[in-house]
Amino acid sequence: MSDAIKHECGIALVRLKKPLQFYKDKYGSAFYGINKMYLLMEKQHNRGQDGAGFASVKFNVDPGTRYVSRIRSNKSQPIQDIFSQINIRLNGVFEEHPDKKDNVKWQEENMPYIGNLFLGHVRYGTFGKNSIESVHPFLRQSNWKHKNLIVAGNFNMTNSNEILQELVELGQHPKEFTDTVTVMEKIGHFLEDEVAKLYQQAKKKGFNKKDASPFIEKNLKLKKVLKRSSKSWDGGYAMAGLVGHGDAFVLRDPNGIRPTFFFEDDEVVVVASERPVIQTVFNVPIEEVKELERGHALIIKKSGQTSIKMVNEPREKLSCSFERIYFSRGSDAGIYEERKNLGKYVFPQILKSINSDISNTVFSYIPNTAETSFYGMTEAAEDLLNKQKTSKILEGGKQLSAQKVTEILSERPRFEKIAIKDAKLRTFIADDSSRDDLVEHVYDITYGVVKPTDNLVIIDDSIVRGTTLKKSIIKILDRLSPKKIVVVSSAPQIRYPDCYGIDMARIDAFIAFKAALELLKETNQYHIIDEVYKKCKAQESKTDAEIINYVKEVYSPFKAEEISDKIAQMLKTEDVEAEVEVIYQTIEGLHKACPDNLGDWYFTGNYPTPGGMRVVNQAFINFYEGNDKRAY
């Protein structure tokens, strides 16, 4: 994606099902769990670089011994930072006690971070500041093991205000307002409530206070806690949590918006946000890594028993298609094929744009994340050219000379590496003109492969704001003097805010929205903006379920191609000599390429939850009133 946007968070959970001595004997280290957590988090660093956190729980230690460890970082390389600190702590203990390197029992009792249960998180901040207090996992402490709660998640809630008010009505006074804190406090409240009820049951059975704890731990029903906690949540979420005594859970939202995968054998239970991460770190085949069903929770008891429980009634599966287009790493077998198909299915539009003149067209991609869709586009081009070759040979028949046949067969599409990202731009120059000059040089180009008679086709994952295209990419591609520059987006036009974990909150930042505004002005239909604003304002007092997405009316007068053409005009500056055309994937092509991930609200405005409708409503009001605050 040439326009960088902050996006997903990632979770990683490991539950060791054997005693630590087992891992020491088999794998040579009692640090097996820590090592696997490092790999799980590092291989998901694409999901978050604003912060990282790690927590561990020990099961079998005496009272007065620390059994929960947590470390967080918001440094520039947070994953490296936290595991460097862990390594320093562990090595420091060994320096003081060199005779304990083979004593696993002593290590478990005396060394931090070594444990039986681990939770990790990598973060992109979409809500709140990027202070260390905003970095997951969050910890809710208590002197009772079963009341300690550690929470981390990949999520955004659209109704954080409502959740906060519910906490107030429950008698709480939350110390801050972020969706993470309100969610954790909600789970914590019902966890404590369930523990209190179990304590009363234990008393009736004759248990004293000390002996009540094992009874509570054994009989605690996390499904009930999660069901009561998440009843009013509106958003996309994959929520993971550890209870101090050793239970753990991962809960997925009812529409399956945020991804969650898990693996279990007789040694471990593993959860991560991406499937190939588990495959790689634990060397397991794809069929052994399962997707957690929407609305369900994976519950792991301290005993090691696991179960899948339906917590919330599953709704229509609308998993985030942006995961497939861009956010998840392309090493997943399914995602790799889908990204190729995105390039393949947009090719007919490309062919129309270049008047089927493949011979005089150079195909390339930008940035590197678009490489897989580029492969799909190249396959489509090769397939077409092979058909043309076959047709020419059949038409010529025996009249064709060997030389002519060789000449026909030698034709091939021209695929080149055109743009290379040279260095990360450092905007240390304050004035706009100097900064723009720097931006123009973010990418370097390959000279000598494009002729003045050539079309230059560049495929991108998605075009969000168009800023980098306008200020840098198109200008630098124009230096190659092509006849025409065709910028292709493997994703459809982004028209609406996302509110379920991607940082796309302001509608007026989208180039498609800006293009629609320009078209409304040019066609004397700008009154539609005033009418939509009035409709949105009239809905402010309505419940989320009653809100209609009237913002669709901004786009409805125009075909998608008209908006694309206007975007091309807006991206082409006066100093660009080549003709510029912009092509977007169609919604139909997206669904065909990603048939199991049909969440497309940022493209279509069809939000899967009522809170999404309120967000788009508020985003438009903010735009109209000139308010630059977030819509959620």
C-alpha positions as CSV (number, residue, x, y, z in Angstrom):
1,M,0.0,0.0,0.0
2,S,1.7,3.2,-1.2
3,D,-0.3,5.2,1.4
4,A,0.8,3.8,4.7
5,I,-2.0,3.4,7.2
6,K,-1.8,2.0,10.7
7,H,-3.8,-1.1,11.1
8,E,-4.2,-4.4,12.9
9,C,-2.9,-5.6,16.2
10,G,-1.7,-9.2,16.7
11,I,-2.1,-11.6,19.6
12,A,-0.1,-14.7,20.5
13,L,-1.0,-17.2,23.3
14,V,0.9,-20.3,24.3
15,R,-0.3,-22.8,27.0
16,L,2.3,-25.5,27.9
17,K,0.5,-28.7,28.7
18,K,3.5,-30.6,30.1
19,P,5.6,-29.8,33.2
20,L,8.6,-27.5,32.4
21,Q,11.0,-30.4,32.9
22,F,9.5,-32.1,29.9
23,Y,10.5,-29.2,27.6
24,K,14.0,-29.1,29.2
25,D,14.5,-32.8,28.5
26,K,13.0,-32.7,24.9
27,Y,14.1,-29.3,23.7
28,G,17.0,-28.5,25.9
29,S,15.5,-25.5,27.7
30,A,12.9,-24.6,30.3
31,F,12.6,-21.4,28.2
32,Y,10.7,-23.2,25.5
33,G,7.5,-21.2,26.0
34,I,9.4,-17.9,26.0
35,N,11.3,-18.8,22.8
36,K,8.1,-19.8,21.0
37,M,6.4,-16.5,22.1
38,Y,9.3,-14.5,20.7
39,L,8.9,-16.2,17.4
40,L,5.1,-15.9,17.3
41,M,5.3,-12.2,18.0
42,E,8.3,-11.5,15.7
43,K,6.5,-13.2,12.8
44,Q,3.5,-11.0,13.4
45,H,5.5,-7.7,13.7
46,N,3.7,-6.6,10.5
47,R,0.6,-6.3,12.7
48,G,2.0,-3.8,15.1
49,Q,5.1,-1.7,15.6
50,D,3.8,1.0,18.0
51,G,4.2,-1.3,21.0
52,A,4.5,-4.9,22.2
53,G,3.8,-6.7,25.5
54,F,4.3,-10.0,27.1
55,A,2.9,-11.7,30.2
56,S,3.3,-15.1,31.8
57,V,1.6,-17.0,34.6
58,K,3.2,-19.7,36.8
59,F,0.9,-22.4,38.2
60,N,2.7,-24.2,41.0
61,V,4.5,-21.7,43.2
62,D,4.1,-21.0,47.0
63,P,2.2,-17.9,48.3
64,G,4.4,-14.9,48.5
65,T,6.1,-15.9,45.2
66,R,5.5,-13.7,42.1
67,Y,3.4,-15.8,39.7
68,V,2.5,-13.1,37.1
69,S,5.1,-11.4,35.1
70,R,4.5,-8.7,32.6
71,I,6.7,-6.4,30.4
72,R,5.7,-3.9,27.8
73,S,7.6,-1.5,25.4
74,N,6.8,1.4,23.1
75,K,10.3,1.7,21.9
76,S,11.0,1.8,18.1
77,Q,11.6,-1.9,18.0
78,P,9.3,-3.0,20.8
79,I,9.5,-6.8,20.3
80,Q,13.2,-6.8,20.3
81,D,13.2,-4.5,23.3
82,I,11.0,-6.6,25.6
83,F,12.8,-9.9,24.8
84,S,16.2,-8.2,25.2
85,Q,15.1,-7.1,28.7
86,I,13.8,-10.6,29.5
87,N,17.1,-12.1,28.3
88,I,19.1,-9.7,30.5
89,R,16.9,-10.5,33.5
90,L,17.3,-14.3,33.1
91,N,21.0,-14.2,32.4
92,G,21.4,-12.0,35.4
93,V,19.8,-14.6,37.6
94,F,22.1,-17.3,36.2
95,E,25.1,-15.1,36.8
96,E,24.1,-15.0,40.5
97,H,23.2,-18.7,40.6
98,P,25.3,-20.5,38.0
99,D,24.6,-23.8,39.7
100,K,20.9,-23.6,38.9
101,K,21.1,-23.8,35.1
102,D,19.8,-27.3,35.1
103,N,17.5,-27.0,38.0
104,V,14.1,-26.5,36.4
105,K,12.2,-26.6,39.6
106,W,14.3,-23.8,41.1
107,Q,14.0,-21.8,37.9
108,E,10.2,-22.0,37.9
109,E,10.1,-20.8,41.5
110,N,12.7,-18.1,41.3
111,M,13.0,-16.7,37.8
112,P,10.7,-14.2,36.2
113,Y,8.8,-14.8,32.9
114,I,9.3,-18.6,33.1
115,G,5.8,-20.1,33.4
116,N,3.1,-22.3,32.0
117,L,0.9,-19.8,30.3
118,F,1.9,-16.9,28.0
119,L,0.2,-14.0,26.3
120,G,1.8,-11.6,23.8
121,H,0.6,-8.6,21.9
122,V,1.9,-6.4,19.1
123,R,0.1,-3.1,18.7
124,Y,-0.8,-0.4,16.2
125,G,-2.5,2.4,18.1
126,T,-6.0,3.2,16.7
127,F,-7.4,4.6,20.0
128,G,-5.7,6.6,22.6
129,K,-2.1,7.8,22.8
130,N,0.9,5.6,22.2
131,S,2.1,5.8,25.8
132,I,3.3,2.8,27.6
133,E,0.0,2.7,29.5
134,S,-1.8,2.0,26.2
135,V,0.3,-1.0,25.4
136,H,-1.2,-4.5,25.9
137,P,-1.5,-6.8,27.8
138,F,-3.5,-5.0,30.5
139,L,-3.4,-6.3,34.0
140,R,-6.1,-6.2,36.6
141,Q,-4.5,-7.2,39.9
142,S,-5.9,-8.8,43.1
143,N,-4.5,-10.8,46.0
144,W,-6.9,-13.6,45.0
145,K,-5.4,-15.6,42.1
146,H,-8.8,-16.2,40.4
147,K,-9.5,-12.4,40.4
148,N,-6.3,-11.5,38.6
149,L,-7.0,-10.8,34.9
150,I,-4.6,-10.2,32.0
151,V,-6.2,-9.0,28.7
152,A,-4.9,-8.3,25.2
153,G,-6.8,-8.0,21.9
154,N,-7.0,-7.1,18.3
155,F,-10.1,-5.0,18.3
156,N,-12.0,-1.7,18.3
157,M,-15.3,-1.1,19.9
158,T,-17.7,1.3,18.3
159,N,-19.7,1.8,21.5
160,S,-17.0,2.5,24.1
161,N,-19.1,5.3,25.6
162,E,-22.0,2.9,26.2
163,I,-19.6,0.3,27.8
164,L,-18.2,3.0,30.0
165,Q,-21.6,4.0,31.2
166,E,-22.5,0.4,31.9
167,L,-19.5,0.2,34.2
168,V,-20.6,3.4,36.0
169,E,-24.1,1.9,36.5
170,L,-22.4,-1.2,37.9
171,G,-20.9,1.1,40.6
172,Q,-17.4,1.3,39.1
173,H,-15.3,4.4,38.5
174,P,-13.0,3.5,35.6
175,K,-9.6,5.2,35.8
176,E,-9.4,6.1,32.1
177,F,-11.5,6.0,28.9
178,T,-10.2,3.6,26.3
179,D,-12.0,0.7,24.8
180,T,-9.3,-1.7,26.2
181,V,-9.7,-0.5,29.7
182,T,-13.5,-0.6,29.5
183,V,-13.5,-4.1,28.0
184,M,-11.1,-5.4,30.7
185,E,-13.1,-3.8,33.5
186,K,-16.3,-5.3,32.1
187,I,-14.7,-8.8,32.0
188,G,-13.2,-8.2,35.4
189,H,-16.5,-7.2,37.0
190,F,-18.3,-10.4,35.9
191,L,-15.2,-12.5,36.8
192,E,-15.4,-11.2,40.3
193,D,-19.2,-11.7,40.4
194,E,-18.8,-15.3,39.3
195,V,-16.0,-15.9,41.9
196,A,-18.2,-14.4,44.6
197,K,-21.1,-16.8,43.7
198,L,-18.7,-19.8,43.7
199,Y,-17.3,-18.7,47.1
200,Q,-20.8,-18.8,48.6
201,Q,-21.4,-22.2,47.1
202,A,-18.1,-23.4,48.6
203,K,-19.1,-22.1,52.0
204,K,-22.4,-24.0,51.8
205,K,-20.4,-27.1,51.1
206,G,-18.3,-26.6,54.2
207,F,-15.1,-25.3,52.6
208,N,-13.0,-22.8,54.6
209,K,-11.7,-19.7,52.9
210,K,-8.4,-21.3,52.0
211,D,-9.9,-24.5,50.6
212,A,-12.5,-22.5,48.7
213,S,-9.9,-21.3,46.2
214,P,-9.3,-24.7,44.5
215,F,-13.1,-25.2,44.4
216,I,-13.5,-21.8,42.6
217,E,-10.7,-22.5,40.2
218,K,-12.2,-25.9,39.2
219,N,-15.7,-24.7,38.8
220,L,-15.2,-21.3,37.3
221,K,-17.2,-21.0,34.0
222,L,-15.4,-18.6,31.7
223,K,-18.1,-19.0,29.1
224,K,-20.6,-17.4,31.5
225,V,-18.2,-14.6,32.4
226,L,-17.6,-13.8,28.7
227,K,-21.2,-14.1,27.7
228,R,-22.2,-11.5,30.4
229,S,-19.2,-9.3,29.6
230,S,-19.6,-9.2,25.8
231,K,-23.4,-8.9,25.7
232,S,-23.3,-5.2,24.6
233,W,-20.0,-5.1,22.7
234,D,-20.2,-3.7,19.2
235,G,-17.1,-4.1,17.2
236,G,-14.7,-6.5,15.7
237,Y,-12.5,-8.4,18.2
238,A,-10.2,-11.2,18.9
239,M,-9.9,-11.0,22.7
240,A,-7.4,-13.0,24.7
241,G,-7.2,-13.3,28.5
242,L,-5.4,-15.1,31.3
243,V,-6.8,-15.6,34.8
244,G,-4.2,-15.6,37.6
245,H,-4.8,-19.2,38.7
246,G,-4.2,-20.6,35.1
247,D,-7.4,-20.5,33.1
248,A,-7.2,-18.8,29.7
249,F,-9.6,-17.8,26.9
250,V,-9.7,-16.3,23.4
251,L,-13.0,-14.9,22.2
252,R,-13.9,-13.9,18.6
253,D,-16.6,-11.5,17.5
254,P,-20.0,-12.8,16.2
255,N,-19.2,-11.7,12.6
256,G,-15.7,-13.1,12.6
257,I,-14.3,-9.7,11.6
258,R,-11.0,-10.1,13.3
259,P,-9.0,-13.3,12.5
260,T,-8.1,-16.0,15.1
261,F,-6.3,-19.3,14.6
262,F,-5.3,-22.0,17.0
263,F,-3.4,-25.3,17.2
264,E,-3.4,-28.0,19.9
265,D,-1.4,-31.2,20.5
266,D,-0.4,-33.1,23.6
267,E,2.3,-30.5,24.3
268,V,0.9,-27.1,23.7
269,V,-2.2,-25.0,22.9
270,V,-1.3,-22.1,20.6
271,V,-3.3,-19.1,19.4
272,A,-2.3,-16.4,16.9
273,S,-3.8,-13.8,14.6
274,E,-2.4,-15.4,11.5
275,R,-2.3,-19.1,10.5
276,P,1.1,-19.4,8.8
277,V,2.7,-18.0,11.9
278,I,1.6,-21.1,13.9
279,Q,2.6,-23.4,11.0
280,T,6.1,-22.0,10.8
281,V,6.8,-21.7,14.5
282,F,5.6,-25.1,15.4
283,N,6.2,-26.8,12.1
284,V,2.7,-28.2,11.7
285,P,0.7,-28.8,8.4
286,I,-2.0,-26.3,7.4
287,E,-4.9,-28.7,8.1
288,E,-3.9,-28.9,11.8
289,V,-4.3,-25.2,12.4
290,K,-8.0,-24.4,12.9
291,E,-9.9,-21.1,12.7
292,L,-11.9,-20.1,15.7
293,E,-15.5,-19.9,14.8
294,R,-17.2,-16.5,15.0
295,G,-19.0,-15.8,18.3
296,H,-17.1,-18.7,20.0
297,A,-14.4,-18.8,22.6
298,L,-11.5,-21.2,23.0
299,I,-11.4,-21.9,26.7
300,I,-8.3,-23.5,28.3
301,K,-8.7,-24.7,31.9
302,K,-5.8,-24.9,34.3
303,S,-6.1,-28.6,34.1
304,G,-5.2,-28.4,30.4
305,Q,-8.6,-29.3,29.2
306,T,-9.7,-27.2,26.2
307,S,-13.1,-26.6,24.8
308,I,-14.8,-24.4,22.1
309,K,-17.9,-22.7,23.5
310,M,-20.4,-20.5,21.7
311,V,-20.6,-17.3,23.7
312,N,-22.6,-15.1,21.3
313,E,-24.9,-16.2,18.6
314,P,-22.9,-16.2,15.3
315,R,-24.1,-13.6,12.8
316,E,-23.3,-13.5,9.0
317,K,-19.7,-14.2,8.4
318,L,-18.1,-10.9,7.3
319,S,-14.4,-11.4,8.0
320,C,-12.3,-8.4,7.1
321,S,-11.3,-8.6,3.4
322,F,-8.5,-6.1,4.0
323,E,-6.7,-8.9,5.9
324,R,-6.6,-10.8,2.6
325,I,-5.7,-7.8,0.5
326,Y,-3.0,-6.3,2.6
327,F,-2.8,-6.7,6.4
328,S,-1.9,-10.4,6.9
329,R,1.4,-11.6,5.6
330,G,1.1,-13.3,2.2
331,S,2.7,-16.5,3.3
332,D,-0.7,-18.0,4.1
333,A,-1.6,-20.5,1.4
334,G,-5.2,-19.1,1.0
335,I,-4.1,-15.4,1.1
336,Y,-1.4,-16.0,-1.4
337,E,-3.9,-17.5,-3.9
338,E,-6.5,-14.8,-3.2
339,R,-4.0,-12.0,-3.8
340,K,-3.0,-13.5,-7.1
341,N,-6.7,-13.7,-8.0
342,L,-7.1,-10.0,-7.2
343,G,-4.5,-9.3,-9.8
344,K,-6.0,-11.7,-12.3
345,Y,-9.6,-10.5,-11.9
346,V,-8.7,-6.8,-12.5
347,F,-6.8,-7.6,-15.7
348,P,-9.8,-7.3,-18.1
349,Q,-10.0,-3.6,-17.1
350,I,-6.3,-3.2,-17.6
351,L,-6.6,-4.8,-21.1
352,K,-9.3,-2.3,-22.0
353,S,-7.2,0.6,-20.8
354,I,-4.2,-0.4,-23.0
355,N,-6.4,-1.3,-26.0
356,S,-5.1,-4.9,-25.7
357,D,-1.7,-3.7,-26.8
358,I,0.4,-6.0,-24.6
359,S,3.5,-5.7,-26.8
360,N,3.8,-2.0,-26.0
361,T,3.0,-2.3,-22.3
362,V,5.4,-2.7,-19.3
363,F,3.8,-4.2,-16.2
364,S,5.2,-3.6,-12.7
365,Y,4.1,-3.1,-9.1
366,I,4.5,-0.8,-6.2
367,P,5.1,-1.3,-3.2
368,N,6.6,-4.7,-2.5
369,T,3.4,-5.9,-0.8
370,A,1.6,-5.7,-4.1
371,E,4.0,-8.3,-5.6
372,T,1.6,-11.2,-5.2
373,S,-1.3,-9.5,-7.0
374,F,1.3,-8.6,-9.7
375,Y,1.9,-12.3,-10.2
376,G,-1.8,-12.8,-10.8
377,M,-1.9,-10.0,-13.2
378,T,1.1,-11.4,-15.1
379,E,-0.5,-14.8,-15.3
380,A,-3.6,-13.3,-16.8
381,A,-1.4,-11.4,-19.3
382,E,0.5,-14.5,-20.3
383,D,-2.7,-16.6,-20.7
384,L,-4.1,-13.9,-23.0
385,L,-0.9,-13.7,-25.1
386,N,-0.8,-17.5,-25.4
387,K,-4.3,-17.5,-26.8
388,Q,-3.3,-14.9,-29.3
389,K,-0.2,-16.9,-30.3
390,T,-2.3,-20.1,-30.8
391,S,-4.8,-18.1,-32.9
392,K,-2.1,-16.7,-35.1
393,I,-0.5,-20.1,-35.7
394,L,-3.8,-21.7,-36.4
395,E,-4.8,-18.9,-38.8
396,G,-1.4,-19.1,-40.6
397,G,-1.5,-22.9,-40.9
398,K,1.1,-24.4,-43.2
399,Q,1.8,-21.0,-44.8
400,L,3.8,-20.0,-41.8
401,S,7.6,-20.3,-42.0
402,A,9.6,-21.8,-39.1
403,Q,11.0,-18.3,-38.6
404,K,7.6,-16.7,-38.3
405,V,6.4,-19.4,-35.9
406,T,9.5,-18.8,-33.8
407,E,8.8,-15.1,-33.9
408,I,5.2,-15.6,-32.7
409,L,6.2,-17.9,-29.9
410,S,8.9,-15.5,-28.7
411,E,6.4,-12.8,-27.9
412,R,5.9,-12.4,-24.2
413,P,4.5,-9.7,-21.8
414,R,7.1,-7.3,-20.5
415,F,7.4,-7.5,-16.7
416,E,9.9,-5.2,-15.0
417,K,10.9,-4.0,-11.6
418,I,10.3,-0.3,-12.1
419,A,10.0,1.3,-8.7
420,I,12.2,0.7,-5.7
421,K,11.7,2.3,-2.3
422,D,15.0,3.9,-1.7
423,A,14.8,5.0,1.9
424,K,12.3,5.9,4.6
425,L,11.5,9.6,4.3
426,R,12.6,11.7,7.3
427,T,10.5,14.8,7.2
428,F,13.0,16.9,9.2
429,I,12.5,19.9,6.9
430,A,9.8,22.2,8.2
431,D,8.6,24.1,5.2
432,D,6.1,22.4,2.8
433,S,8.1,22.9,-0.5
434,S,11.2,21.2,0.9
435,R,9.2,18.4,2.4
436,D,7.4,17.8,-0.9
437,D,10.7,17.7,-2.7
438,L,11.8,15.0,-0.3
439,V,8.6,13.0,-0.7
440,E,9.1,13.0,-4.5
441,H,12.3,11.0,-4.0
442,V,11.0,8.3,-1.7
443,Y,11.1,5.9,-4.7
444,D,13.9,5.3,-7.2
445,I,13.2,4.0,-10.7
446,T,14.7,1.7,-13.3
447,Y,15.7,3.6,-16.4
448,G,16.0,2.2,-19.9
449,V,13.2,-0.3,-20.0
450,V,10.2,1.9,-21.0
451,K,9.9,3.5,-24.4
452,P,7.9,6.6,-25.3
453,T,5.4,4.4,-27.1
454,D,4.8,2.2,-24.1
455,N,2.0,2.0,-21.6
456,L,3.3,1.7,-18.0
457,V,1.0,-0.4,-15.8
458,I,1.7,-0.3,-12.0
459,I,-0.4,-2.3,-9.6
460,D,-0.8,-1.3,-5.9
461,D,-2.6,-3.2,-3.1
462,S,-5.0,-0.3,-2.5
463,I,-5.2,3.4,-3.0
464,V,-6.4,5.1,0.2
465,R,-5.5,8.8,0.2
466,G,-3.5,9.0,-3.0
467,T,-1.0,11.3,-1.3
468,T,2.2,9.3,-2.1
469,L,0.9,8.7,-5.7
470,K,0.4,12.4,-6.3
471,K,3.5,13.7,-4.6
472,S,6.0,11.0,-5.5
473,I,5.1,7.9,-7.5
474,I,3.4,9.3,-10.6
475,K,5.9,12.1,-10.9
476,I,8.9,9.8,-10.8
477,L,7.3,7.3,-13.2
478,D,6.7,10.1,-15.6
479,R,10.4,10.6,-15.9
480,L,10.5,7.4,-17.9
481,S,8.4,9.2,-20.5
482,P,5.8,6.5,-21.1
483,K,2.8,7.2,-23.3
484,K,0.4,6.4,-20.5
485,I,0.6,5.5,-16.8
486,V,-2.1,3.2,-15.6
487,V,-2.3,2.9,-11.8
488,V,-4.2,-0.2,-10.7
489,S,-5.6,-0.9,-7.3
490,S,-6.1,-4.6,-6.5
491,A,-8.8,-3.4,-4.0
492,P,-12.0,-1.5,-4.7
493,Q,-12.4,2.2,-3.9
494,I,-12.2,2.9,-0.2
495,R,-15.2,5.1,0.5
496,Y,-16.1,4.7,4.1
497,P,-14.3,4.7,7.5
498,D,-13.4,1.5,9.2
499,C,-14.1,1.1,12.9
500,Y,-13.2,-2.5,13.7
501,G,-9.4,-2.3,14.1
502,I,-8.0,-0.3,11.1
503,D,-7.0,3.3,11.5
504,M,-9.2,4.8,8.8
505,A,-11.5,7.0,10.8
506,R,-11.9,10.2,8.7
507,I,-14.0,10.0,5.6
508,D,-12.6,13.3,4.1
509,A,-9.1,11.7,4.0
510,F,-10.1,9.2,1.2
511,I,-9.3,10.2,-2.3
512,A,-12.5,8.5,-3.5
513,F,-14.6,10.7,-1.2
514,K,-12.8,13.8,-2.4
515,A,-13.4,12.8,-6.0
516,A,-17.1,12.3,-5.4
517,L,-17.2,15.8,-3.9
518,E,-15.5,17.3,-7.0
519,L,-18.0,15.5,-9.3
520,L,-20.9,16.8,-7.3
521,K,-19.6,20.3,-7.7
522,E,-19.0,19.9,-11.4
523,T,-22.5,18.4,-12.0
524,N,-24.3,21.0,-9.9
525,Q,-25.4,18.3,-7.3
526,Y,-23.4,19.5,-4.3
527,H,-26.7,20.1,-2.6
528,I,-26.7,16.4,-1.9
529,I,-23.9,17.0,0.7
530,D,-26.3,19.4,2.6
531,E,-29.1,16.9,2.4
532,V,-27.0,14.1,3.6
533,Y,-25.8,16.2,6.5
534,K,-29.3,17.0,7.6
535,K,-30.3,13.3,7.4
536,C,-27.2,12.4,9.5
537,K,-27.9,15.0,12.1
538,A,-31.5,13.9,12.4
539,Q,-30.2,10.4,13.3
540,E,-28.0,11.5,16.2
541,S,-30.7,10.9,18.7
542,K,-31.6,7.5,17.3
543,T,-30.4,4.1,18.5
544,D,-27.5,2.5,16.6
545,A,-29.9,-0.1,15.2
546,E,-32.1,2.6,13.6
547,I,-29.3,4.5,11.8
548,I,-29.2,4.3,8.0
549,N,-26.0,4.9,6.0
550,Y,-27.2,8.0,4.0
551,V,-23.5,8.7,3.1
552,K,-24.0,6.3,0.2
553,E,-26.0,9.1,-1.5
554,V,-22.8,11.0,-2.0
555,Y,-21.6,8.3,-4.4
556,S,-24.8,7.1,-5.9
557,P,-25.0,9.6,-8.8
558,F,-21.9,8.3,-10.3
559,K,-20.5,5.1,-11.7
560,A,-17.4,3.7,-10.1
561,E,-15.5,4.4,-13.4
562,E,-16.5,8.1,-13.2
563,I,-15.0,8.4,-9.7
564,S,-11.9,6.5,-10.9
565,D,-11.5,8.9,-13.8
566,K,-11.8,11.9,-11.5
567,I,-9.2,10.4,-9.1
568,A,-6.8,10.2,-12.0
569,Q,-7.4,13.9,-12.8
570,M,-6.8,14.8,-9.2
571,L,-3.6,12.8,-9.0
572,K,-2.0,14.1,-12.2
573,T,-0.2,17.4,-11.6
574,E,0.6,20.0,-14.3
575,D,4.2,18.8,-14.6
576,V,3.2,15.2,-15.5
577,E,3.2,14.7,-19.3
578,A,1.9,11.2,-19.6
579,E,-1.7,10.3,-19.7
580,V,-2.8,9.0,-16.3
581,E,-5.6,6.5,-15.7
582,V,-6.6,4.9,-12.4
583,I,-8.3,1.5,-12.3
584,Y,-9.9,-0.1,-9.2
585,Q,-10.9,-3.7,-8.5
586,T,-14.7,-4.2,-8.7
587,I,-16.7,-5.4,-5.7
588,E,-17.6,-8.5,-7.7
589,G,-14.0,-9.2,-8.4
590,L,-13.1,-8.8,-4.7
591,H,-15.8,-11.3,-3.6
592,K,-14.8,-13.7,-6.3
593,A,-11.2,-13.5,-5.2
594,C,-11.9,-13.7,-1.5
595,P,-15.1,-15.7,-1.2
596,D,-14.7,-16.5,2.5
597,N,-13.9,-13.0,3.6
598,L,-16.8,-10.9,2.5
599,G,-16.4,-8.0,5.0
600,D,-16.4,-5.0,2.6
601,W,-17.9,-2.1,4.6
602,Y,-15.0,0.3,3.8
603,F,-15.8,-0.2,0.1
604,T,-19.6,-0.6,0.1
605,G,-20.8,1.1,3.4
606,N,-22.5,-2.2,4.4
607,Y,-21.4,-2.3,8.0
608,P,-21.9,-5.6,9.9
609,T,-22.8,-4.1,13.2
610,P,-25.2,-1.2,14.2
611,G,-22.2,0.7,15.7
612,G,-20.6,0.8,12.3
613,M,-23.6,2.8,11.0
614,R,-23.2,5.3,13.8
615,V,-19.5,5.7,13.0
616,V,-20.1,6.5,9.3
617,N,-22.9,8.9,10.4
618,Q,-20.6,10.7,12.8
619,A,-17.7,10.7,10.4
620,F,-19.8,12.6,7.8
621,I,-21.0,15.1,10.4
622,N,-17.4,15.7,11.5
623,F,-16.4,16.3,7.9
624,Y,-19.3,18.7,7.2
625,E,-18.7,20.7,10.4
626,G,-15.0,20.8,9.9
627,N,-14.3,18.8,13.0
628,D,-11.1,16.7,12.7
629,K,-11.8,14.4,15.7
630,R,-12.2,10.7,15.3
631,A,-15.7,9.2,14.6
632,Y,-15.2,6.5,17.3
